[in-house]
C-alpha cells in the first residue's frame, strides 16, 4: 500500500545546511510536497515538485527528486533558528482515490 | 483574508458524548479533508470531500462521520467518542486541478481533543 517514510529527528548548527530525506512508495504520485509545522500551529506548505522534475529551487530551499528510487529530499541552506520545526513529506497518488499521504514528520533542531 | 477556520480549538469531553468539530473555508475550494495527528504517526487522513454531497473515507475513518451540505463547510462528527480518539485534528481545503487531483492544501489551526 501507500507509505511515506522519514527519519524522525535531525540536528544541525546554525548556518549549516540541513537535508531532510523522504521515501515514498506510490510511483503514480504526480505531486510531492514539503510542509512545515511550527509549534502549536497548523501545516504550512513550503514547496512542491511535479514528478516529471528532478529538482526545484526556491530561495534557500532545494528539492531533489529521484523517481527511480522514490526518494525525495529537502535541503535548507544557511539554516536559521527560525527553521526549527517539524517537516512533513507528502505524496498525492493518482491511484487509490484522491488522498494525500503524509510521512510521520522530521523534527529539525537548529543549535545556535 | 483567505483562511480555514476550525471550532473549537480545544475540547475536553467524556466517552460517549456526541461532539462536532466545525470547519469552514472562504476560498471556494472544492476539496476538503480531515486529518488527525498523533506523535510518531504524522497526519492520517480521516475523510475527504471532492465537492458538495461527495465524501469518501481516508485511511482511518472508523468512529467518525462527515457531511458536506455546503461548499464552505465540512464538519467532523464523533457520534460516540472514545479515548483513542484523543488527538490533534486538522481540517484542510484545496482547489482541484482539471485532472481531479487536489492542489496544495491550506490547513486550519487545529483542534486539540481530549476524550476522558
Interface residues (C-beta under 8 A of the other chain):
Chain A: X4 X8 X30 X31 X33 X41 X42 X43 X44 X45 X48 X88 X90 X92 X94 X97 X98 X99 X100 X101 X102 X103 X104 X105
Chain B: X4 X31 X33 X35 X40 X41 X42 X43 X44 X45 X48 X50 X56 X58 X59 X90 X92 X99 X100 X101 X102 X104 X105 X106 X107 X108 X109 X110
